[in-house]
Amino acid sequence: MDLFINPYIFFLIQESKIILWDYNAHVQYELTDHEFFLLKNYKKDLSKDDLEIIQNFINYGILSYTSYEDIGWKWDELSKIFLSEQEMLFH
């Protein structure tokens, strides 16, 4: 079954830490190097242990068995993040 990656995430690499930010859900996760590798390669053949990590990504909404709604965004990704945060401030 196909998996889809959440279009509302981005990564910050700082002080050798990998931070995943889901700016739509307003949550952050610190990833290990291996978790980051798996997320980049989630469509590859995975070991049983890796499948458990992938299941955690699904549970957290980072990956999904159903596609995410296409909002038809026409601008760059940074503008989408900025607008998303602005909307949250005013609602």
CORZI-V798060 format. One record per residue. SS is DSSP state (A for helix, B for strand, O for the rest). BURIAL is I if it has 9 or more other ideal C-beta (glycine too) atoms within 8 Angstrom, else O. Layout:
BEGIN
SS,BURIAL  SS,BURIAL
END
This chain:
BEGIN
O,O  O,O  O,I  B,I  B,I  O,I  O,O  O,I  B,I  B,O  B,I  B,O  B,O  B,O  O,O  O,O  B,O  B,I  B,I  B,I  B,I  B,I  O,I  O,O  O,O  O,O  B,O  B,O  B,I  B,O  B,I  O,O  A,O  A,O  A,I  A,I  A,O  A,I  A,I  A,O  O,O  O,I  O,O  O,O  O,O  O,O  O,O  A,O  A,O  A,I  A,I  A,O  A,I  A,I  A,O  A,O  A,I  A,I  A,O  O,I  O,O  O,I  B,I  B,I  O,O  O,O  O,O  O,I  O,O  O,O  O,O  O,O  O,O  O,O  O,O  O,O  A,O  A,O  A,O  A,I  A,I  A,O  A,O  A,I  A,I  A,O  A,O  A,O  A,O  O,O  O,O
END
